[in-house]
Amino acid sequence: MKPTKKFRMILVIAIAMGLTVLAAGSAVARVTPGHSAMPSSQEKGAITVQRKFYCNIKALTAAERARHKQLTEKLIRVRKEVVETEKGYEFQYGPADVTLAELAEWVVAEGKCCPFFDFHIDLERKGALLCLRLTGEEGVKEFIRSEFPVAGK
């Protein structure tokens, strides 16, 4: 049976993510409750504790944090739609605005500092729509809302 185009794309993403994790190595880090690598209204060190959700701010090197911040800002700026789901949010992008590789890079970095997220990357509508879903345990939606602007454009 011949694998579908979508299956091959998912396989490529999985391999790329695995290689990125291997190349980055593992980081021993301090955990700070309530902090996220995503921009928030609580800049300048004011941190909100969100139950069991926290960000490991030392999971990324200074260079990785700078790149992750750059990608986060881009993902916020170019998204086409935000859809609330039962367990989180889906952010939709046009392939002319963000690449599959950029989404995968963002997921790898975010997964290091916020391991409580479940990440889903989908390529839909014959490649005309890229979707990034953030989901997780009960309460994660409130954390997403407080740390990652979800109001649609």
C-alpha positions as CSV (number, residue, x, y, z in Angstrom):
1,M,0.0,0.0,0.0
2,K,1.4,3.4,-1.0
3,P,1.7,6.0,1.8
4,T,-0.5,9.1,1.3
5,K,1.0,12.6,0.9
6,K,-0.2,13.6,4.3
7,F,1.3,10.6,5.9
8,R,4.7,11.3,4.3
9,M,4.5,14.9,5.4
10,I,3.8,13.9,9.0
11,L,6.7,11.4,8.9
12,V,9.0,14.2,7.7
13,I,7.9,16.4,10.5
14,A,8.4,13.7,13.1
15,I,11.9,12.9,11.8
16,A,12.8,16.6,11.7
17,M,11.6,17.1,15.3
18,G,13.5,14.1,16.5
19,L,16.7,15.3,14.8
20,T,16.2,18.7,16.3
21,V,15.8,17.3,19.8
22,L,18.9,15.1,19.4
23,A,21.0,18.0,18.1
24,A,19.9,20.2,20.9
25,G,20.7,17.7,23.6
26,S,19.2,17.7,27.0
27,A,19.2,20.7,29.3
28,V,19.2,20.6,33.1
29,A,17.2,23.5,34.3
30,R,15.4,25.4,37.0
31,V,11.6,25.5,36.9
32,T,9.7,28.7,37.5
33,P,6.0,28.4,38.2
34,G,3.7,30.4,35.9
35,H,6.2,31.6,33.4
36,S,5.9,30.9,29.7
37,A,8.2,31.5,26.8
38,M,5.2,33.0,25.0
39,P,4.6,36.7,25.3
40,S,2.1,37.7,27.9
41,S,0.5,40.8,29.4
42,Q,2.7,40.0,32.5
43,E,6.0,41.3,31.0
44,K,8.9,42.5,33.3
45,G,8.9,39.5,35.5
46,A,5.4,39.6,37.0
47,I,4.5,36.0,37.0
48,T,1.1,34.4,37.5
49,V,0.9,30.9,38.9
50,Q,-1.4,28.8,36.9
51,R,-2.0,25.7,39.0
52,K,0.1,22.8,37.6
53,F,1.2,24.6,34.5
54,Y,4.6,26.2,34.5
55,C,7.4,26.9,32.1
56,N,11.0,25.7,32.5
57,I,12.7,29.0,31.6
58,K,16.1,27.4,31.6
59,A,15.2,24.6,29.1
60,L,16.4,26.8,26.2
61,T,19.7,28.5,25.8
62,A,19.8,32.3,25.3
63,A,20.1,31.8,21.6
64,E,17.2,29.3,21.5
65,R,15.0,31.6,23.6
66,A,15.7,34.5,21.2
67,R,14.8,32.4,18.2
68,H,11.7,31.0,19.9
69,K,10.6,34.5,20.8
70,Q,11.1,35.6,17.2
71,L,9.0,32.6,15.9
72,T,6.3,33.1,18.6
73,E,5.9,36.8,17.5
74,K,5.7,35.7,13.9
75,L,3.1,33.0,14.6
76,I,0.9,35.5,16.5
77,R,1.3,38.1,13.7
78,V,0.6,35.9,10.7
79,R,-2.2,33.6,11.9
80,K,-5.4,33.6,9.9
81,E,-7.8,32.2,12.5
82,V,-8.0,31.0,16.1
83,V,-10.4,28.2,16.8
84,E,-11.3,27.1,20.3
85,T,-11.4,23.3,20.7
86,E,-12.7,21.1,23.5
87,K,-9.2,20.7,24.9
88,G,-7.3,23.8,23.7
89,Y,-6.9,26.1,20.7
90,E,-6.1,25.7,17.0
91,F,-4.1,28.4,15.2
92,Q,-4.4,28.4,11.5
93,Y,-1.9,29.7,9.0
94,G,-1.5,30.1,5.2
95,P,1.6,28.2,3.8
96,A,2.8,31.5,2.3
97,D,3.0,33.1,5.8
98,V,4.6,30.3,7.8
99,T,6.4,27.1,6.8
100,L,5.9,23.6,8.2
101,A,9.5,23.7,9.3
102,E,8.9,26.8,11.3
103,L,5.9,25.3,13.1
104,A,7.9,22.2,13.8
105,E,10.9,24.3,15.2
106,W,8.5,26.2,17.4
107,V,6.9,23.0,18.7
108,V,10.2,21.5,19.6
109,A,11.3,24.6,21.6
110,E,7.9,25.1,23.3
111,G,7.9,21.4,24.2
112,K,11.2,21.8,26.1
113,C,10.0,24.7,28.2
114,C,6.3,23.8,28.5
115,P,6.1,20.0,28.5
116,F,2.5,19.9,29.6
117,F,1.2,20.9,26.2
118,D,0.2,18.3,23.6
119,F,1.1,19.6,20.1
120,H,-0.7,18.8,16.8
121,I,0.5,20.0,13.4
122,D,-1.8,19.4,10.5
123,L,-1.5,20.1,6.8
124,E,-5.0,20.4,5.4
125,R,-7.0,21.5,2.3
126,K,-4.5,20.0,-0.1
127,G,-1.6,22.0,1.5
128,A,-3.5,25.3,1.6
129,L,-3.9,25.4,5.4
130,L,-1.4,24.7,8.2
131,C,-2.9,24.2,11.7
132,L,-1.1,24.2,15.0
133,R,-3.2,22.9,17.9
134,L,-2.2,23.3,21.6
135,T,-4.1,21.0,23.9
136,G,-3.5,19.4,27.3
137,E,-5.1,18.5,30.6
138,E,-8.0,20.3,32.2
139,G,-7.1,23.9,32.8
140,V,-4.6,24.3,29.9
141,K,-7.0,26.5,28.0
142,E,-6.9,29.1,30.7
143,F,-3.1,29.0,30.6
144,I,-3.1,29.4,26.8
145,R,-5.5,32.4,27.1
146,S,-3.3,34.1,29.7
147,E,0.0,33.5,27.9
148,F,-0.8,33.4,24.2
149,P,-3.3,35.9,22.7
150,V,-6.2,33.9,21.3
151,A,-8.5,36.7,20.1
152,G,-8.8,36.2,16.3
153,K,-7.4,38.7,13.9
